[in-house]
């Protein structure tokens, strides 16, 4: 079970290949100080938000080129953020959920949970989904004002011939995405991917790992599905899955690294960025091949949240409060 918690420990402790063409170039857009950490980023047109340790919230109004602090009513780590039109939601430790509407300040709302929340997604219909530790899965239909549990029954999802997981295992969930058709996806421990077609009211496991004599399937820490249906999920020890049909089916890809991968962003032009611990990967061909991104502090630090900007350029956030843009 200790191995199952590795990704969660990484997200908290720090909270958690190749082309014959010109190398991808990382550009430092924002620098911080050693004790700062940014865990998640969301872009909504030219507007962007990033969140991190100590309740830090940053906002950009120029597609991520510059960032400015905002005041949040909490001091706990914020681990996930989602922005959509005039609405923004941030989630974090101790079941923390903050919401904001443009023109007003941040306010805290009740999640009904004390578990750590790692990720949140929001669409224009007001549907929001937040996921977290020990199977926590929450749903809102009013832009995050109120929340209710929406997790599936975990019993029987995983094959556990070795008996490592136990009868009451509830996988920690590290990533969620939601689109305008109310399709939703969640990724978590033991190679789990859940899919919903009704905005998170009901869920179906479309990929689940195994616990057997050889060990436990790797944890998935992040996933991203582009508007054309291509999706990538990444996680422990360089584990990568790919989908070509809006997350209905997933195939494991050869590993381009053994680093723990913490974030991923997929663009419709075939560009995929995956961030991680002392490594960062980029693909120009939809994850068929990968390049190790080199520069700034990638080889010695970590980057977690990843997103594709309106211009199709990947942006990542991570250690020391840094924001980097990757020119493919």
N, C-alpha and C positions, 0 to 999 in steps of 0.2 A: 504493500500500500504506500510505502514511502516514495517509490518511483512514480506512483500515480499523482503525487502532490508536487512533483518537481516544477512543473510549469507555474502552478500557483505561487510557489515559493519564489520563483524568479520574478514574477510580476510584482510581488510585494517587496522582495528584498531589494530590488533595484527600483521596487515597490514592496514582472515576470518577465565544369560549367562552361557551349561557349561560342562566341562570334569571332569571325575574322574581319571585324570592322573596328572603328574607333571605340575606345573604352568609354563607358558611361562616366559622367563627370558629376561628383557631388559638390554642391555649393552651399556653404553655411549661410542661412538667412537670418538666424538668431542664435546668439550664444548666451549662456547663463553662467551660473557658478556651480562649484562641485556638488553641493548638497541639493541642488534642484533636480527635478526629474519630471518629464512630460510623458504621459502614458498613452494618450489618445488624441486624434485629430479628426475633424469633420469639416468638409468644405461644402458650401451651399452657394454656388455661383462665385461671386467675388468675395463673399463673406466666409470667414473661417473661424473655428474655435479649436483650442487645444487646452487640455486639462492635465493636472499632475499632482505631485506631492503637496501636502499642506494646504489643500483646497485651492491651488493655483488655477486661475482661468485666464487664458489669453485670447484676444480677438484680433482678427485681421479683416480689413475692408478692401484689400488690394490683391486678392487671390493668393495670400500667403507671403507676399513680399516683405511686409512689415507686420509686427505684432505689438499689441498694447494690453496691459493688464486690466482685468475687471475685478471688482470686489465680490467675493462669494461669501455666503453667511455660514460657512463651515471651515474647519481647519484640518479635517481628515483628508486622506488621499482620494482624489477623484480619478477613476480608472477608465471611464468611458464617456464619450460625448457624441451627440447626434444633433445636427442642425437641419431644419427643413422650413423653407420660406421664412415666416416670422417667428418660428418656434425653435427653442433649443432645450435639450435635456442632457443633464450630466448625472452620472452615477458613481458610487464609490464604496468605501469601507462602511461597515456597520449598517448596511441597507440604505445608505444615503441616496436620495434622489433630489436633484435641484432642477427647477424649470424656469424658463425665461421667455417672455414675449418681447419682440423688438420694441424699444421705446420705454421699457420698464426694467427694473432690476431683477436679480436672481431671488427666488424664494424656495424654501425647502418644503417638500410635501412628504406625506407618510407613504412608505412603501409596504408597510405591514410585515416587513422582514428585518432581521438583524444580521443577515448573512451578507458577506462581501459581494458587491455587484461589480462585475468586470466589464460589461459591455451593454450598450443600448442602441436601439434603432428606432427610427421614426419616419412615417410617410405623410403625404399631404392630406390624407383622410383623417388624421388625428390618431391613427393606430400607432402604438409604441410598444416595444418589447424590451425587457431588461433581463439579463441572465447573470448568474453568479454561482457561488460556492454551494456544494452539496445539493445539486439538482434544482437550485432556485431558478424559477422561470416566471416572470411577472408580465402582465399585459394591461395596457391602458387603451381606452378608445376616446379619450378627451385631451389629447396632446400632453399627457403625463400628469394631469391634475389628480386622478385617482387610479389605483392599481389593484389588481386581483391576481391570485395565483393561477397559472395556466400550464403547469408541467404535466407531462404524460405520466402514465404508470411505468415505473422503471423496471419492474419485475419482468424478466424474460427477454429484455432487449439484448443483453450480452451473453455470449457463450462463455461459460465459466467452469470448464471441466476440472481445472486445478483447484477450484474453491477459494481462490485468492480474494475475490470481490465480496463474497458473502451474500446472504439473503436480502440484506437491507441496503445494498450499495446504491448510492445516489451520486451520479457523476457530476463533478464540477463543470460548469459551462462557461466557456471563455469568450465566445464570439457570437454575435447575432447580426443578421442583415435582413432588411425588409424592403420590398419594392412597392411600386404604385399599383400593382395588380393584387396586392395583399399576399403575395408569395413571401415566405419567410424561411430562413435557414439558421440553424444553431450548430455550433461545433464545440466539442469538449473532450473530456477524458476518454480513454480507451478507444480512440479513433472514431468517436461518435459524431455523426451528422444527422440532425433532425430536419425535416421539411414540413412546411405547412402551406396550404393553399387557401386558407381562410383567415389570414391575418393573425395567426397564433392561437385561434380558438381550439384547434386540434392539431396533433403532431404525429408524424410517422418517421421511424428511424429508417433512413435510406443507406446508411453506412454505420456499422458497429464493429468494433474490434473484438478481440478474444483474450481470455486469460487461460493459458494452458501450461504444460510442463516447460515450455521454452520461455515463458514470461508473459508480459501484458502488452497489448498493442499500444503504440505511442499515443500520447495526448495531442489533440489538435488545439492550437492556441488562437488561430485566426482563420477567417475565410472571407472571400470576396467574389461576387458574381456580377459580371458586366451585363449591360443591357442586351447584348447579343446572345446571352445564355452561357458563355464560357465562364467557368468558375475554378478557383484554386483555393485549397485549404492547406495550411502549413502548421508544423508543430515541432514536437520533441525530436532532437537528434536529426534534424534535416528532413523529417517526414513531410511528404508532399502528396496531396491527392488532386486530381483534376476532373472536372465535369464539363461536358459539352452540351448539356441539355437542361440548363437552369437547375442544376443540383439534384436531378432525379437519380442519376447514376454517377459513381465515382471510381476512378482508377488510380492506383498508386503509381507514382513516377520514380525513376531512378533518382537517388539522392545526390545532390550536387554539393552537399556539405553535411557535416555531422554536428554543426552548431544547432542550438535550440532556436527555432524560428518563431518570432513573436507577433509579427504583423504581415499583412499582405494586401495589395491593391491591384486590381485587374482593370485594364482599360480596353475599350472596344477596338483599339488599333493593334492589339496583340502585345502591348507592353504590360509586363507583370513585375512588380517590385515586392520583394520579401525582405523584411527586416529581422534582425536577431541579435544574439549574443556574440559580439566580436566577429560578425560577418553580415554581409548584406548581398542579396542576389537580385539581378535584374534579367529579364527575358524580353526579347523583341518579337518572339514567335509563339506567344501563347503558352509558354512553359515547356516547349519542346527542347530548348537549350537554355543554359544560364551562364551569366557572367558574374564574377565576384566584383562588386563595386569597391574601389579602393580610394582612400583619401580621408580628409578630416580625421576623426578619431574612430573610424569604423572598426579597425583591427584591434582596438583596445577597449572600446566602450560597448554600449548596447543601444539599439533603437527598437521601439515597440510599435506605436501607431503608424499607419501608412494610409495614404489616400491619393487619388488621382485628381489633379486640379481641373478646372474648367477647360484649360488649354491642353489637357491630356498629359501633363507633366507630373510624375510622382513626387510626393512630398512626404517626409517622415519626421517623427519627433522621438526624443529619447533622453539619454543621460545628460546631466548638467544643463537641463532646460533647453537643449538644442533643437533647432528646426533646420532640416537640410532639404534641398531640392535636388533631384537627380535628373540630369539631362541625358536621355537615352542615347 
